[in-house]
Amino acid sequence: MLSDATAEGPVVIVTAHGGRTDALLVQDGDVDAVRLALTEEDVGRAVGDLLRDQPEAATQPDAARRVSETLEWLWDEVAHPVLSALGLDTARPPQEAPRLWWCPTGLFTFLPLAAAGHHGCGDTVLDRVVSSFTPTIRALTHARRPEPRDASGSFLGVGVPNAPGLPPLHGVASAIASLRERFPDGVFLTGPDATADRVLARLAEADRAHFACHGVNSPYSPSSSCLVLHGGTALPVTDVSRLDLNAELAFLSACSTAQGGYDVPDEAITVASAFLLAGYRNVVGTLWSVHDTEAPHTAADFYDSLQPTAPPARALQEALHRARTRVPERPDVWSAYVHYGA
């Protein structure tokens, strides 16, 4: 299984327990360990600083500063030692960068490892490798199963700009309009049509799906996390994970879809991992709420970069490069996006 999982690039399992923190480097069927100069308490403090009032709830300068400090700390303490040990410490353009899979455990599941770096000078993960995530090595192997011969490439778009008790999402309308132009033969469920029953039925028929809506992460009860559909109804992770699909891509442009739970982070129960478990080979999610006006631009850049011969992970990498160029002073806006799967 290790050889199959690392056929396209190394897997890095990052773990913290007590006074010891390690990165296990899995490649070519072998496992090497890199001891990191951190304790579990150090990691917990970093997570607490990052998630205090959540980046989207802070003022823009505070959110940008807090995320920037976290990205620099992650580079110095985790990402740079790992990439150096793997010999992946040379900057490359996105289309040429090698692949790497992160498998964070415990408190590391809350941290934006794929965006770690000093973004003013180029010492960044984003400039060296194309990052993906996997909750387990077995999940990565499952995501690489062959595509069905009758894959239709059909597209499902779900847009919910308003939900009771939640702020309106002004960017949803433009995002859905852009997707309609891009996928004229796609099926779109918006407004009263975006109910859980209809969405689940259409997911069974679509090879690709895009959600533009609110997401709710329940950190003390991860299995209650959900996407919020019409009228505030929920599409919970339990319903999604029960699906038995063989689909290509789910893009979850919603709040905190890749964020796990406080008490059971090792269980990796998130909205994004539920779609992976349901049978999607590729899932794009977020570690916190994404900026409503910027999210449609990032999604458009992603689909512009998506090519039949290139993996979605590389398309997301190119989209994040463009977002960083567009709003370099706002790492809180673009560093939340992560790719799960193949």
N, C-alpha and C positions, 0 to 999 in steps of 0.2 A: 504493500500500500504506500510506503514512503517513497519508493521510486516513482510510482504513478503520480503521486501528489506533487512531486518536485520536478516533473519532466519539463516544465516550461519556465521554471525559476524557483528560487529557494522559498521556503516557508520559515517565518521567524515567529516563534512562540515566546511571548514576553510575559513573565510571571514575577510577582512579588509576594514574599511570605516572610513575615517577621523582619529580621534584620538583613535578609538576603534578597537580592533582585537579580534575575538572570534573563538572558536572551538565548533561547535554544535555536541554533541555526540548522535547519533540516535541508539537506541538498545531496543529490546523488546517492540517496539511500542511507546516508550517514547523518549523525547528529553531533554537533559541536556546541559547547556552552561558552558564552561570553558573560563574565561576571560584571554587573553594572554597579557603579558606586552610589547605590541608593538603598534606602530601606522602605518597607511598606508604609511607614509613617510619612516619609518624604513624598511618596506617590499620592497618598491620601490628602496631604496638604495641597498638592498641586491640583487635584481634582476639586477639592473644596474651593480653592481660589477661583478656578475656572467657572464652576457652576453656581457660585454664590450669586443669587439674583438672576441666574442664567444670562448668557450674553445678550439675548434679545430683549431682556427686561431692563438692562442697564442703559445709561445714556450712551450715545454713540462713541464719544471719546473714551469713556471708561471701558466699554465693551472691546473696542479696538485695542486699547492698551493691555487689558487683561489677556486677551487671546494672543496678542503678539508676544507677551512675556512667556506665556505657556509654550508657544511654538519654539521660542529660542531655548527655553529650558529643556524641552523634549529633544531638540537637536543635540545639545551639549551632553546630556546625560544618557540618552537612549539611541537615537537614530544615528548619530555620527559614529559612535563605537560599533554599532551593528554593521553599517555600510562599509566601514573601514575593514572590519573582519571578513566581510564577504568580497572585498575588492571592488566595491561598487561606489567608489568615491570620486568619480569623474562626472562632471556636468555634461549632459547631452540634451538635444532637442527632444520634445515629446515623442516624435515618430521614430526615434532611434533608441530611446531609453529601454533598458532591460526590465523584465517583469519581476515583481517581488510580492509575496503574500504575507500579510501580517495576521497573526493569530493571537490577539491579546487575551489575557485572562484577568479575572479579578478587577481591580480598580483601573487597570490599563484600558478596559473596554470603553471608558468614558473619555479618553484622550485622543486628540487628532494626530495620530502618529504619521499619517500620510502627508500632512502639511507641515511637519516639524521643520524648523530652520530659521535662519537669519535672512529674511526675504529682501533685505536691502543690498546684500552682497553676494547672493547666489549660493550660499552654503545651505542648501535645502534638500529635503527628500524629493520635492516636486521637480527639481532640476536634475535628479540623478536616476530615479527609477520610476516606473509606472506601478503604483501601489494598488493592491486589492486586499480585501479582508476575507477571512473565513472563520466561522465560529469553531470549527474542528477540521482536522485533516480529512476525516471521512466525508464531511459535507463538501469539501473541495473536490474530492474524487467523484462524488455523486453529481456535482455541477458540470463535470466534464463528460458526462455520458453522451453518446451520439445523438445528434439532432434527428428527429423523425423525418422519414422521407417525404411525408405529405405536409410538412410545415408550410403553412400558407402565408406567413408573414403578416397576418391580419392584425389590425391595431385597434385598441380600446382606449379611449380618452375619457377620464372622469374629472369633472370640475364642479366644485362646491364653494362658491364665493362667500356664502353666508350660512352660519350655523348659530343657533340660539346660544347666547351666553358667551360667544367668542367674537373677537374683533373681525370685521369684514376683511376679506382678502381681495384687495382692489386689483391685484395683478392676475387673478385667475381668468378673467374675461379675455385679456389680451393673450394669455398663454394658450387658452383653448382655441381662440381664433387662429393663432399661428399654427397650431397642430392640425386644425381642419384644412388649412392650405397645404400643409406638408403631407398629410395623409387623407386625401379626398375620399378614399374608399373605406376609411375607418368608421367605427361605431363610436358615437359620443353620447355619454350620459351626463346630463347637467340638470340643475334645478330639480324639479319633482321626479325626474327619471332616474336620478342618482340614488336609488335605494339599495340597501344591502342585498336583497334578493336578486334584483336585476344585475347588479354588479357581479355577484358570484356566478350567475348564469352566463354572463358574457365573458368572464374570465376563463371559463371552460372552453371557449371557442377562439380566444385570441392568442396570438403568439407573442405580442408585445402589449404592454399596458403602461399608461401614464396617469398618475393621480396628482391633481392640483387641488389641495384641500387642507384642512387642519388635521394634524395628527395629535394624539394625546398619549404621552408616555406616563405610565403608572409605576414610578420607581420602586414602590414598596409592594406592588402586586403586578409584576411584568406581564402576566398572562391576561391582564385587563387592558393592556395597551391596545390602541385601535386607530383606525382612520375614521374621521367624522364625515358622514354623508348627509344627505338631504334631511332637514328637520332636526339635525343633531343626532340622528341614529348612528349607531356604531357598526363598523366592520372590524371585529376584534381579531387579534392574532390567532385565537383558537379556531375561528371559522376559516381563516386563510390557510393555516397550516394543515387543515384536514383535506384540502384539495389534492388531487392526484393529477398533476399536469406534466407536460413536457414542453415547456415554453422557453422563449429566448430571453426576454428582457422586461423588467418592471422598473420604471422610474418613479420614485416616491418623492414628489416635490411637496413635502408636508413636514410638520414640526417633529423633530426628535425621533425619526423613524429607525435610527440605528443606535439609539441610546438604550441601555439595559437597566437593570434594577440595582438598588443600593444593597439589598440584603443578599441577593443571589446572583451577583454579576457573572459567576462562572457558568450559569445555565444558559447565558446568551439568548435570552428570550427577548426579541425585539420584533417590531413590525417587519423590518428588512429581512431578518433571519426566518420569519414565518413564510415570506414569499420564496425564499431559497428552499425551505423545507417543502413548500407546495409544489416545487418542480421547475422554478425559474433558474436558468443557468447564470443569469446576470441580474443583479439588483443594485440600483443606485438609491442610497438613503442619506439621511442627515443626522449629525450628532446633536444638533440643537435646532431651534427655529431658524429658518432661512428668511432673508429679507424679502418682503413681498414684491417690491418693485424690481429687485435684482434677479429674483428666481426665474422669471420668464426669459431673461437674457442668457442665463447660464444654461437653461434647458435648450434654448435655440442653438447656442454654440455647441452643445453636446450632439444634437441631431445633425447639425451641419458637418460635424467631424466624424459621424458614424459611417463607417464604410463596411461593405460585405466582407472584405478581407481583413479587417482590423477589429480587434476585440473592443467591446464597449468600455473596458477599463482605459484604453488608450484614448478613446473619444472624450471620456470625462477628464483625463489628464490635460488634453488640449483645451477643453472648455475652462478648466481652472486656471490655466496659463492666461487665457484671454481675460477672465474675470480679475485676476491679479493685476494685469496691465490696466484694466478699466478702472478699478478702485483699489490701488495699492495700499492706500491708507486704511482700508477696512478689511483686515484679515478675518474678522468675525463674520463677514458676509459670505466669503467663499471657502473658508477652510473647514466648514462643517460637512461638506459633501464627501461621501465615501462610496467605493464600489465593492460589492460582495460577489463572490463567485468565480467563474472561470475567466 
